[in-house]
Amino acid sequence: MPDTKIGDCEVYVLELRMPYKKLQPRGRYLPNVRRIYLAKSDLLPRKVEEIGEQSGVLGNPRGMPGNTTTYYFSGFIANSRLSGSLFPTQPPKGAKPIRP
C-alpha cells in the first residue's frame, strides 16, 4: 500500500490479509483484511480499517464484499509521565522484598 495522509498527518499504511475463509463456517462475517495507518512522526496508530467478506453467500464460494469498519485515533500523548499513585500496590502480608 502506498503512504498517504490523514488530515495533515503523513502515515504509513500496513495491510494485513487474514486467511479466515478457511476457518469460518459458511455465511459468517469474515474480517479478512486489516489496514493499519501509522503516523510517520511517532509511529502511533491514526486509523484502522477492517474489511470483511461474506463466505458462501448465495452460493458464491469465493465470498462477496461485506462490511468495512473504520476506527480513528487521536489525542495521543507520547511518553507522558504517569504518577506512581495511579498504580498502588500492596504486597501480601508476610511478603519479603527480593533485592539483587
NORJOSUL-V88194 format. One record per backbone hydrogen bond with DSSP energy under -1.0 kcal/mol. NH is the residue of the N-H (numbers start at 1). CO is the residue of the C=O. Records with the same first field share a line. If there is no record, write none. Layout:
BEGIN
NH: CO ; CO
END
This chain:
BEGIN
4: 11
6: 9
9: 6
11: 4
12: 38
14: 36
16: 34
18: 32
20: 18
23: 20
24: 20
27: 55
28: 25
30: 53
32: 30
33: 51
34: 16
35: 49
36: 14
37: 47
38: 12
39: 44
40: 10
43: 39
46: 37
47: 37
48: 71
49: 35
50: 69
51: 33
52: 67
53: 30
54: 64
55: 28
59: 56
60: 57
61: 59
63: 60
64: 54
66: 52
69: 50
71: 48
73: 46
86: 83
87: 84
95: 92
END
